Amino acid sequence: MNEKEQLQKDDEKFMRMALAEAELAAEENEIPIGAVIVSRGRVLSRAHNLTETLCDVTAHAEMQAITSAANTLGGKYLSDCTLYVTVEPCPMCAGAIGWAQISRIVYGCPDVKRGYREYAPRAFHPKSTVTEGVLCEECKTLMQNFFKSKR
């Protein structure tokens, strides 16, 4: 297996972990977004949206994962880390991702209404790379089913 194939395999593996977190969020009546932060193959944190549970609009999956990973590492910079998140980060989360200096961001499906690309396309650290569309259909279907059940 070449390096590109291994990276794709790893991306799908960790995105499935993020999807499992998103499913937990849905079970808790939270918008089903999950996040996982990994460094050199080691999972540092797993999180999902907790905005309803905590009555806190900032308790997005990415924010929870960043705080947890920083605590695990004992420092605020996550420059050797990859964030896996099921949906394109919002501008608030993109800002936090940028401040944390996360080097790689991988997300499932786009958020055409509130995604960072529309409102804050340069929020990430300049050296960060972005991979989009990993398990996109699964991520999108989870979101669509959640909102259909609410209507």
Backbone bond lengths (Angstrom), bond angles and torsions (degrees), N, CA, C in turn:
res aa  C-N    CA-C-N  psi(-1)  N-CA   C-N-CA  omega(-1)  CA-C   N-CA-C  phi
1 M - - - 1.448 - - 1.534 108.30 -
2 N 1.330 115.84 129.19 1.464 118.68 -179.76 1.538 110.59 -81.30
3 E 1.319 115.62 173.73 1.471 121.38 -174.68 1.531 112.41 -61.77
4 K 1.326 116.69 -40.49 1.465 121.27 -179.84 1.533 110.71 -64.62
5 E 1.328 116.61 -43.53 1.467 120.70 178.85 1.523 111.07 -64.88
6 Q 1.333 116.78 -38.92 1.462 120.68 178.44 1.524 110.58 -65.17
7 L 1.322 117.04 -41.42 1.467 120.84 178.87 1.521 110.54 -62.72
8 Q 1.320 116.77 -42.72 1.469 120.62 179.07 1.531 110.32 -63.57
9 K 1.316 116.69 -41.73 1.467 121.33 178.51 1.534 110.15 -62.45
10 D 1.326 116.83 -45.49 1.464 121.29 178.45 1.526 111.10 -63.48
11 D 1.329 116.49 -42.69 1.472 120.17 179.18 1.523 110.82 -58.82
12 E 1.319 116.90 -43.44 1.465 119.79 179.57 1.529 111.05 -67.29
13 K 1.307 117.37 -39.80 1.465 121.59 178.61 1.528 110.96 -59.36
14 F 1.321 116.63 -50.26 1.464 119.71 -177.32 1.524 112.22 -73.45
15 M 1.344 116.93 -29.85 1.468 118.96 175.91 1.529 109.93 -68.35
16 R 1.320 117.49 -33.13 1.475 119.54 175.76 1.530 110.28 -64.19
17 M 1.316 117.51 -34.66 1.470 120.30 174.86 1.526 110.07 -65.32
18 A 1.329 116.33 -41.60 1.467 120.03 177.67 1.526 110.32 -64.35
19 L 1.322 117.04 -38.78 1.472 120.68 176.68 1.527 111.26 -63.14
20 A 1.319 117.28 -38.36 1.472 120.46 177.26 1.527 109.61 -62.59
21 E 1.324 117.22 -39.05 1.463 120.72 175.82 1.529 110.63 -64.55
22 A 1.317 116.46 -41.32 1.467 120.59 178.78 1.526 110.94 -61.93
23 E 1.321 116.14 -38.51 1.467 119.86 177.73 1.528 111.12 -65.26
24 L 1.331 116.90 -37.29 1.467 120.09 174.40 1.520 110.49 -61.51
25 A 1.310 116.78 -41.42 1.465 120.87 178.37 1.523 110.18 -59.27
26 A 1.322 116.51 -46.92 1.469 120.03 -179.78 1.521 111.19 -59.80
27 E 1.328 116.78 -40.92 1.468 120.61 178.21 1.526 111.78 -62.31
28 E 1.332 116.17 -27.18 1.468 121.62 179.43 1.528 111.63 -94.97
29 N 1.334 116.44 13.77 1.462 123.21 179.97 1.532 112.60 62.99
30 E 1.312 115.44 30.87 1.458 122.79 175.40 1.526 107.96 -103.69
31 I 1.318 117.20 152.86 1.462 119.50 173.82 1.528 107.24 -57.53
32 P 1.338 117.21 127.31 1.467 121.03 -170.20 1.530 115.16 -77.33
33 I 1.317 114.39 79.59 1.451 120.86 174.34 1.524 107.19 -123.33
34 G 1.322 115.40 131.97 1.454 121.14 179.44 1.513 110.72 -124.89
35 A 1.332 114.98 154.14 1.466 120.70 -179.10 1.523 110.36 -141.61
36 V 1.318 115.38 147.38 1.459 122.97 176.88 1.526 106.83 -138.17
37 I 1.319 116.82 136.44 1.461 120.83 175.01 1.524 108.25 -115.18
38 V 1.337 114.93 130.38 1.459 123.53 -173.57 1.529 109.54 -126.71
39 S 1.321 115.90 142.44 1.460 121.35 172.48 1.520 108.40 -133.40
40 R 1.325 115.75 119.41 1.458 122.13 178.80 1.527 112.93 51.47
41 G 1.322 115.66 42.60 1.457 121.39 177.65 1.514 115.01 84.32
42 R 1.322 117.85 -4.77 1.468 122.76 -179.05 1.526 110.17 -101.01
43 V 1.319 116.49 125.64 1.459 120.70 177.52 1.531 108.64 -74.93
44 L 1.328 115.49 120.14 1.462 121.22 179.04 1.519 112.00 -92.31
45 S 1.339 115.80 -34.25 1.464 119.02 -179.61 1.511 110.55 -157.00
46 R 1.333 113.65 154.51 1.462 123.01 175.06 1.514 105.35 -136.43
47 A 1.327 116.64 139.08 1.461 118.91 -177.92 1.527 110.38 -157.68
48 H 1.313 114.76 164.88 1.464 121.04 173.56 1.524 108.44 -143.70
49 N 1.310 114.87 169.40 1.463 119.92 -179.16 1.524 110.91 -55.46
50 L 1.317 115.54 138.49 1.470 122.48 177.19 1.526 111.16 -134.19
51 T 1.322 117.17 24.42 1.462 119.51 -175.06 1.524 112.88 -64.07
52 E 1.306 117.70 -38.07 1.473 121.15 178.60 1.524 110.14 -73.92
53 T 1.304 116.17 -46.76 1.468 121.74 -177.60 1.516 111.43 -59.38
54 L 1.333 116.70 -43.96 1.461 121.18 -176.06 1.532 113.01 -95.12
55 C 1.342 116.95 -2.42 1.477 121.04 -174.45 1.527 109.89 50.48
56 D 1.334 115.07 49.73 1.459 121.74 -173.48 1.522 108.84 -141.07
57 V 1.323 116.52 112.72 1.465 120.02 -178.14 1.520 112.99 -66.06
58 T 1.332 118.02 -14.92 1.464 120.37 179.45 1.532 112.97 -92.14
59 A 1.308 118.19 -0.14 1.464 121.57 -174.81 1.535 112.60 -84.28
60 H 1.332 115.26 47.20 1.462 120.58 177.01 1.529 109.68 -72.62
61 A 1.315 115.82 159.16 1.465 121.66 -178.94 1.524 111.85 -54.12
62 E 1.329 116.57 -45.20 1.458 120.06 -178.42 1.528 111.70 -62.61
63 M 1.323 116.47 -42.51 1.467 121.32 -178.88 1.530 109.77 -63.43
64 Q 1.334 116.56 -42.79 1.456 121.04 179.02 1.525 110.34 -63.87
65 A 1.328 115.92 -42.25 1.474 120.52 -178.81 1.526 111.17 -67.24
66 I 1.324 117.29 -40.41 1.470 120.76 179.29 1.522 110.40 -62.48
67 T 1.321 117.08 -47.36 1.471 121.02 -179.92 1.522 110.72 -59.86
68 S 1.319 116.24 -45.25 1.459 120.64 -178.75 1.534 111.68 -65.25
69 A 1.333 116.88 -43.75 1.470 120.19 -179.67 1.526 110.91 -65.43
70 A 1.329 116.79 -40.58 1.467 120.30 178.33 1.527 110.25 -62.70
71 N 1.320 116.66 -40.28 1.468 120.08 176.80 1.524 111.31 -64.81
72 T 1.319 116.96 -40.15 1.467 121.24 178.89 1.527 110.86 -62.20
73 L 1.330 116.18 -42.58 1.465 120.84 -177.63 1.528 113.01 -83.85
74 G 1.328 116.34 -20.05 1.459 119.61 -178.45 1.514 113.91 78.40
75 G 1.328 116.42 26.09 1.464 120.64 178.29 1.505 110.46 -161.24
76 K 1.332 116.12 158.15 1.467 120.11 -174.01 1.529 114.53 -83.31
77 Y 1.322 118.23 -15.86 1.456 119.79 -178.34 1.525 111.06 -96.16
78 L 1.320 114.58 132.32 1.467 121.74 -177.79 1.535 109.32 -117.19
79 S 1.321 115.05 46.70 1.459 120.91 -170.70 1.531 114.36 -69.67
80 D 1.294 118.16 -16.27 1.468 120.56 178.25 1.526 110.54 -108.79
81 C 1.335 115.68 31.82 1.466 120.41 -172.84 1.526 111.89 -123.01
82 T 1.322 113.96 157.13 1.456 122.27 172.14 1.520 107.69 -118.07
83 L 1.330 115.45 132.07 1.459 122.39 174.36 1.518 108.12 -100.26
84 Y 1.321 115.86 126.45 1.463 122.21 172.62 1.519 106.60 -108.09
85 V 1.319 117.52 125.92 1.462 121.37 179.59 1.521 108.27 -140.68
86 T 1.317 116.25 141.44 1.456 120.95 -171.46 1.520 113.63 -71.52
87 V 1.339 117.13 -25.62 1.464 121.38 -178.61 1.530 108.73 -130.82
88 E 1.308 116.25 145.52 1.467 122.05 177.06 1.534 110.43 -46.57
89 P 1.311 117.70 129.76 1.463 120.01 -179.56 1.530 113.26 -62.00
90 C 1.326 115.45 148.74 1.459 121.65 174.69 1.533 108.94 -78.27
91 P 1.319 118.79 171.11 1.471 120.68 179.46 1.539 113.35 -59.19
92 M 1.321 118.04 -38.27 1.470 120.56 178.49 1.526 110.42 -61.07
93 C 1.319 116.19 -49.16 1.464 120.35 -179.31 1.524 111.00 -67.23
94 A 1.326 116.94 -37.44 1.464 120.26 177.96 1.522 110.53 -60.37
95 G 1.328 116.78 -39.40 1.459 120.14 176.72 1.517 111.57 -62.32
96 A 1.323 116.68 -45.14 1.468 121.00 178.82 1.529 110.90 -64.52
97 I 1.318 116.57 -39.95 1.467 121.14 177.61 1.523 109.54 -61.18
98 G 1.313 116.19 -42.27 1.457 121.03 177.87 1.521 112.21 -64.25
99 W 1.332 117.53 -46.25 1.462 121.14 179.74 1.521 111.16 -64.08
100 A 1.335 117.39 -33.81 1.465 121.12 178.93 1.535 111.75 -77.28
101 Q 1.313 116.30 -9.25 1.464 123.62 179.08 1.535 113.15 59.51
102 I 1.324 115.75 36.42 1.466 120.01 176.67 1.527 107.73 -62.32
103 S 1.331 115.95 129.22 1.459 119.42 -170.93 1.524 114.36 -81.25
104 R 1.327 116.59 -23.42 1.469 118.53 -178.24 1.511 109.12 -142.57
105 I 1.316 116.14 133.79 1.455 122.58 178.86 1.524 106.97 -121.01
106 V 1.330 115.80 127.69 1.459 122.29 178.93 1.520 106.59 -124.77
107 Y 1.329 116.79 123.62 1.463 118.24 177.42 1.512 111.94 -131.38
108 G 1.337 113.13 158.88 1.451 120.47 -176.15 1.514 112.89 -79.21
109 C 1.318 116.47 -80.14 1.462 119.94 -175.30 1.527 111.00 -112.22
110 P 1.330 115.87 153.89 1.461 119.26 178.72 1.528 111.55 -72.73
111 D 1.322 115.47 158.16 1.458 122.58 171.50 1.524 105.62 -116.26
112 V 1.321 116.05 93.84 1.465 120.32 -172.84 1.528 112.60 -69.97
113 K 1.318 117.74 -20.90 1.465 120.36 -178.80 1.524 113.11 -89.96
114 R 1.342 117.36 -37.10 1.463 119.85 -172.73 1.523 114.44 -134.40
115 G 1.309 117.48 17.38 1.461 120.81 -177.79 1.518 113.10 -74.07
116 Y 1.312 115.59 156.96 1.461 121.79 -178.21 1.526 112.53 -61.61
117 R 1.339 117.23 -32.62 1.469 119.82 -175.71 1.526 111.86 -60.47
118 E 1.320 116.06 -32.09 1.466 120.64 179.54 1.527 111.87 -76.19
119 Y 1.316 117.20 -41.56 1.463 121.22 -170.14 1.529 115.08 -107.77
120 A 1.299 118.01 -28.97 1.473 121.27 -175.88 1.525 110.82 -144.28
121 P 1.322 117.37 60.74 1.471 119.82 -173.11 1.526 115.29 -64.93
122 R 1.327 118.00 -14.18 1.467 120.20 -179.66 1.528 112.00 -112.79
123 A 1.314 117.38 21.99 1.469 120.56 -175.94 1.529 113.51 -72.50
124 F 1.318 117.98 -29.18 1.459 120.32 -179.12 1.523 110.06 -70.37
125 H 1.319 115.82 161.90 1.464 121.59 175.78 1.526 107.60 -59.34
126 P 1.341 117.64 141.59 1.473 120.32 -176.94 1.529 114.59 -56.33
127 K 1.325 117.85 -28.49 1.467 120.34 -179.24 1.530 112.96 -89.63
128 S 1.314 117.59 -3.42 1.473 120.91 -179.56 1.515 110.85 -69.42
129 T 1.333 114.77 148.93 1.457 120.49 173.62 1.524 108.61 -115.51
130 V 1.310 115.60 153.30 1.463 121.57 -177.77 1.516 109.46 -126.16
131 T 1.327 115.16 132.89 1.460 122.30 172.20 1.520 106.56 -120.86
132 E 1.307 116.08 125.04 1.461 119.53 -178.79 1.518 110.88 -117.78
133 G 1.331 115.52 157.68 1.454 120.59 173.34 1.517 115.93 90.14
134 V 1.329 118.45 10.27 1.469 120.46 179.61 1.532 108.16 -75.23
135 L 1.320 115.77 119.14 1.473 123.42 -176.02 1.530 111.17 53.48
136 C 1.318 115.43 38.43 1.465 122.28 -176.06 1.529 112.95 -53.33
137 E 1.299 117.00 -48.84 1.473 119.47 -175.82 1.529 111.86 -61.98
138 E 1.323 116.65 -40.87 1.465 119.54 178.82 1.522 111.15 -65.03
139 C 1.317 116.28 -42.25 1.466 120.84 179.55 1.531 110.46 -64.60
140 K 1.328 115.49 -44.50 1.469 120.77 -179.22 1.527 111.28 -65.26
141 T 1.312 116.57 -43.05 1.464 120.61 -179.32 1.523 111.39 -62.41
142 L 1.312 117.05 -40.89 1.463 120.58 177.99 1.523 110.48 -59.90
143 M 1.318 117.48 -45.63 1.470 121.55 178.49 1.525 110.92 -63.78
144 Q 1.323 117.02 -47.52 1.464 120.78 -177.95 1.523 111.26 -61.36
145 N 1.324 116.87 -44.06 1.468 119.96 179.45 1.518 111.88 -63.64
146 F 1.313 116.76 -38.82 1.469 120.79 178.27 1.529 110.64 -60.62
147 F 1.329 116.22 -48.80 1.475 118.91 -177.28 1.515 111.84 -72.17
148 K 1.341 118.60 -31.89 1.472 120.27 174.53 1.521 110.56 -61.81
149 S 1.305 116.69 -37.71 1.481 120.26 -178.88 1.528 111.70 -69.74
150 K 1.324 116.70 -18.80 1.471 121.41 -179.25 1.523 112.45 -87.54
151 R 1.320 116.04 -16.93 1.485 119.67 -175.23 1.497 111.75 -95.64
